[in-house]
Amino acid sequence: MDFTKTPGWLDWYAGPSKPRFQVPAGAVDAHCHVFGPGAQFPFAPERKYTPCDASKEQLFALRDHLGFARNVIVQATCHGADNNALIDALQSSGGKARGVVTVKRGISDEELQRMHEAGVRGVRFNFVKRLVDFTPKDELQEIAARIAKLGWHVVIYFEAADLPELWDFFTALPTTVVVDHMGRPDVSKPVDGPEFELFLKFMRENDNVWSKLSCPERLSVTGPRALDGEQAAYRDVLPFARRVMDEFPDRVLWGTDWPHPNLKDHMPDDGLLVDFIPHIAPTPELQRKLLVDNPMRLYWPEES
């Protein structure tokens, strides 16, 4: 099938720079995606956007270029609950990738087991209204209870303003819970203000909650952007990421978010995104926790 990319949305950055920061051996890019290719893995009819193609081969080439050893591939909303592109990437990775899928209530135990054998270790619940249609919470609770038996976790994607109304649901989940992109804080507000303090309280009071310190390119308001060799990009996001890193060093992950879906403003150079890491995690010990120890404990516990 032929698909036409949503107008105004950018393609991923071709020819990324080689990072100056050398990630530790065994580092994991714990949040990235594959899109199609649409001719092989069609995008979902109910999707809210149509991306450019971003294949497993291109993802694995980027992994090697940036110096990472492994990937965690997260199901993108443009594929809905059809996880075939993701499963294919996992099966082609030689054990170097794990996956986070989107499933519906009717999925069979046999299909969940097949996904587990392919390398799936989590499901994603998306609450960003502009990206997905509402799924009843009782359906999500049922899914969470089923995947808990496999030792999987739940990844949640939401925006900071919605945390109060979702709090009771999130705190009732029976698994490890991983928050995408620090709950998308409004970084134009104070880092010690009530909105971000509520997110920190969420993590403090629930030791099963982890956070990805990823996607500064989505959160930044004043930049500067990760382009043209910039070594101190997205300075307005840094205080938020440092707060989480400093307080919860054993419950944080980092990922590129390649190929950066839905960006209209600018497309970051992934090499410069890697150079953002030592600003978040300034010591070798913290870098190892963020990039190796934590993701290995969550996604490859048999090796950690």
N, C-alpha and C positions, 0 to 999 in steps of 0.2 A: 504494500500500500504506500501511496505517497502522502506525506504530511507536510503542511506548511506551517512553519514556525510562527508563533504569536508575534504580531508586529510590535516593534519597539524593544523586544527582549534580546539581550545580547548573547552572542556565542562566547564560549569559553576562550581564555587567553591562549593563543598559539605561541609556542616558543618561549615558555617561562624561563626566567633566569635560574642559574644554579645558586641555591641558597648559600649565603656566607656562613650561616649557622649549620653546623654538622650535627644532625640528630643522633642520639645514642644508638648503638647497635641494637637491632631488634625492635626499633620504633614502629608504632602502629598509627596509621591514619584512620582514626576511629569514626569518621563521618564523611562518607562520599557516596556517589550515586553512579548508576549506569542508566542511560536513556536509549532504549531501542538497541540497535538501529531499528527505526520504525518499519522498514521493509521486512525485517525478520521477527521483530517483537512489537506488534502494533500498539500504539498508545490507546488508553482506555476511552471509550465513547463518552463517559461522564466527566472527563478531565476538564479542569478549569483553565489549562494552558497547554500549548504544544511546544515542546522544547526543540532544540537542535539535537541531532544524534550525538551520543557520547558513549563509545563502545567500551567493552571490557579491555580490549587490546590497548586503547588509548589510556584508560585508567591505569593499567599495569605499567605502561611505559612512563607515565607521570610518577607513579610510586617509585620506580627505579631511579628516575632523574632526580627526585627530591631526596633520595637516600633512605626511604622507608622500607621496612621489611614486609609489612602486612597491611591489609585494608579491612575495615568494617564497612560493608556496603549496605546502605539504608534504602528501603523501597521509596521511590519517588511517587508523589501523588498523581503524576501524569500517567502512571501505569495502573492506578487503582489497586485492586486486590489480585491482579494478574502478576504474579511474581516470577514469571518464566525467565525474563531477562536477568534478574538478580540471581536466580538459581543457576542459570547457565554460567554466569560469571564465577560463582562460587566453585562450581564443578570444574572450571577451567583454571583455577588458581593454584592448583597443586598444594592445597591446604593452607595457602597464605591469605585466605580471606574468610571472614565470617559475615553473616547477614542478619538484617532486621527487616521483617516482612510486614505487610498489611494483610490481614485475613478477615473473613466474615464469619458470622455465627455458624453457618452451615458446613464449615470445613470438617472433614472427617479426621478421626484419630490417625488413620493410615497416612493421610496427606501431611499432617503435622510431623509424623515420624519420618516421612520421606524428606521433609525440609530439614529436620534435625540432622539426618545423616548427610545431607548436602552441606551443612555448616551453619544453618540458621540458629540463632541464639536469642532472638527477641522479636517482639511485635511493636509496631509504632501506632500510637493513638494521636491523631492530629486534631487540634482544636482551633486552628487558625481559619476563621470563617471564610476568608477570601480564597482559600485554597481547597476546602473540602466542604461537603454537605454534612449536616449534623448526623451523628450516629447515636442512637439511644444508649444511655449509660448502662442500662441493665445488660445490653448486648456486650458492651466492652467488659463489664465485670465478669460475665460468663466466659469470654475469651481469656481474660487474665487468669481465672481459676484453672482453666484447662492447660494453658501454657506453663503455669507454675509447676505442674507435675513433671514437666520436661527440664526444669531448672532454667527456663528462659526468664528474661526480664522484660519490662515494659518501657519503651521510650515515649516520652510525652513532648508534644510540640504545642506551645501556647504563647500568648502575648501577655506581658506583665499585668496589664489592666484586668485580665480575666482570672488571675490567680485566686482572688477571694471566692468567686462563685464555684471554682473547681476544687478548692481546698479539700472538702470532705470526700470527694470522689478519689482524688489522688492519694490521700492518706489512708484510704481503705484498700488500696491495691495490695495483693498478697505476695508481691515479688519485689526484687530490686527495681527501682524506678530511676530512669536516666532522663534528665531534662535537656532538651536541645537548646543550645545557645543561651544558657543562663536565663531562660524564660523571657528572652527578648526584652531586656530592660530599655527604658527610654533614657539614653545616656545624656540627654540635655537636662535631666533632673539630677539632684544631688545624689552622690553615691551613698551618703548616709541618710537619705530621705526615706519617708515611710514606704514608698513603693518597693525599693530594692531591699530595704530592711525586712519587709514581709517575706521576700524570697529567701533571704539568709535565715530567717526564723523557720521557714519551711524545711530547710536543710538541717538546721540545728536540732529541731524537734523530731526529725525522722531520719534515723541513721541508715535507712535503706535507700535514701535519695542521693543520687549522683548528679553531676552537671557537666555538660560539655562547654569548654571555654572557647568556643568556635564562633565563626562568622562575624568578626569585627567589621567586615565590609558591608554587612547588612545593618549593623547597629549604629555605625558611626554617623555623626551629623556634621562634624567639622573637620574630620580627617586628621592628617593628610592621607591620601590614598596610597595603596600598595602598587605604585607604578613608578616607572622612570628611576629605579634604583633607590627609592625611599626606604631608609633604614629605621625610621621611627614612625611607621604608619599607624593610623587610627588611635592617636593618643587619647582621644576622649573616651574610648572603650577601656583603655588599660586599667584605670582605677577599679572598675567593676570586676574585671577578670582577676586582678590581684587580690581583691577582697576574698573571692571564692577560693582562689589558689592557696592563700595564706591560712585560711581557716579550715579548709577541707582538703588537704593535700592528697589524701588517700581515696578521695571520691570524685576525682576530676579526670576528664578525657579531653583530647584535642583532635580535630579533624579539619581537612581542607575545605570540605563542602563542595569539592569539585563534582560536576562542572558548573556549580553556582547558579542553580535555577532561578528564574524570575527576576534577574537583575536588569534594570533599565538605565541606571545612572552611570555605572562604570563596571568594568570587569577586572578584578585584581590579577596581578601576576602571582602565580602560586609560589614561586620561589621567594618572593618578598613576604608572602604570608607566613612561610616557614621562619623567616627572619624576625617575625613578630613574637615567636615562642619565647626566646630568652628574656623578653620584656615582661612576660607573664610569669615565667618560672626562671628566676635569675641564677639559680645554683644547679650544679650537675645533679645533686640529689633530687631536687624538685623536678628537673627535666626528665629524669629517669622515671619518677613516679607517674608523671603526666603522660609520657609517651610509651613507656614499656611496662612497668609493674602493674599499673591500674588496668589498662586494657587487656593485658595478658590474664590477669586474675578474673576478669569478667568474661572474656571471650574464649580463652584457651586455658581454662583452669587445670586441665590435665597436664599442662606443661609448666605451669607457674609454681 
